[in-house]
Structures are given as structure tokens and as C-alpha cells.
């Protein structure tokens, strides 16, 4: 269920806590193919379904960077800040891809707010630890520490 914060300060008060967990998102072959087109990464483990069946993962898998690129969507479906007009990705401190995400697999984000500091233009710079869980897997698909700026 989506969490709602009225202000950026309400969100900033959650430093050190798990803030939200997103809904599950199913990874489709169409998404994988579109990502391959957008990035030029056409490695067969992603886009050649028949060949991938006999590959190391038993079928096609999502690109690691496709999994990572879901961060903004996971945040969007997990929580909102009513008095925030926009947010921008500022960077990444650390990323690890721990389990391959098979096509048809479902992922969700578990977001912990690590830090929050005021920035110019009525903004906050927040550092998040997001664990992208893979349904049915004991290990996450990805753990990323991302830096996001949100503005009032």
C-alpha cells in the first residue's frame, strides 16, 4: 500500500527506518527487448529466448541495469510526498546485482532512508538503500544505494 507524506520534512524524519515497500512488478520479455534496443545491449541471455533456455539461467534474464532502472518506478508506487513538486536522481554510491531476474519474475523494492540533508531551492538530498527483492529467491536481485534530490 502506497505511503503518503505531507511534507519533505515528514519524510526526512524517517532517517534510519524502512520507509516503504513497493508492489510487485513483473518483468516481461517485451521490457527486456525494449531495454536492449534503448541501450544496444543485445546479449543473447537477454533477447534470444530459445538460446537462453539452454544457457546458464535456463531462460532469458533481465539486464542488471534494467533492474536498476526500475528504482524511480519503485519509489513512485511505494510512496508520495504531497508537497514535493519534483525529484531527480543525483547518483549512486554502491550497486550490487546479487541474483539474476528471469523474464516473468517479479521484483519489488524495499526502501530504507539512510540520510537526509537540506539543499538549496527548498530541497532535500536523500540517500536511500533500496533492496530489490526477487519473489521466491532467498537473495535479492539488487541492492543499491542511491542519492535522490527532491524539491518542494
DATA-V541613 format. One record per residue. RES is the residue in three letters. SS is DSSP state (H for helix, E for strand, L for the rest). Layout:
BEGIN
[[RES;SS] [RES;SS]]
END
This chain:
BEGIN
[[UNK;L] [UNK;L] [UNK;E] [UNK;E] [UNK;E] [UNK;L] [UNK;L] [UNK;H] [UNK;H] [UNK;H] [UNK;H] [UNK;H] [UNK;L] [UNK;L] [UNK;L] [UNK;L] [UNK;L] [UNK;E] [UNK;E] [UNK;E] [UNK;E] [UNK;L] [UNK;L] [UNK;L] [UNK;E] [UNK;E] [UNK;L] [UNK;L] [UNK;H] [UNK;H] [UNK;H] [UNK;H] [UNK;H] [UNK;H] [UNK;H] [UNK;H] [UNK;H] [UNK;H] [UNK;H] [UNK;L] [UNK;L] [UNK;L] [UNK;L] [UNK;H] [UNK;H] [UNK;H] [UNK;H] [UNK;L] [UNK;H] [UNK;H] [UNK;H] [UNK;H] [UNK;H] [UNK;L] [UNK;L] [UNK;L] [UNK;L] [UNK;L] [UNK;L] [UNK;L] [UNK;E] [UNK;L] [UNK;L] [UNK;H] [UNK;H] [UNK;H] [UNK;H] [UNK;H] [UNK;H] [UNK;L] [UNK;H] [UNK;H] [UNK;H] [UNK;H] [UNK;H] [UNK;H] [UNK;H] [UNK;H] [UNK;E] [UNK;E] [UNK;E] [UNK;L] [UNK;L] [UNK;L] [UNK;L] [UNK;E] [UNK;E] [UNK;E] [UNK;E] [UNK;E] [UNK;E] [UNK;E] [UNK;E] [UNK;E] [UNK;E] [UNK;E] [UNK;E] [UNK;L] [UNK;L] [UNK;L] [UNK;L] [UNK;E] [UNK;L] [UNK;L] [UNK;L] [UNK;E] [UNK;E] [UNK;E] [UNK;E] [UNK;E] [UNK;E] [UNK;E] [UNK;E] [UNK;E] [UNK;E] [UNK;E] [UNK;E] [UNK;E] [UNK;E] [UNK;L] [UNK;L] [UNK;L] [UNK;E] [UNK;E] [UNK;E] [UNK;E] [UNK;E] [UNK;E] [UNK;E] [UNK;E] [UNK;E] [UNK;E] [UNK;E] [UNK;E] [UNK;L] [UNK;L] [UNK;L] [UNK;L] [UNK;L] [UNK;L] [UNK;L] [UNK;E] [UNK;E] [UNK;E] [UNK;E] [UNK;E] [UNK;E] [UNK;E] [UNK;E] [UNK;E] [UNK;E] [UNK;L]]
END
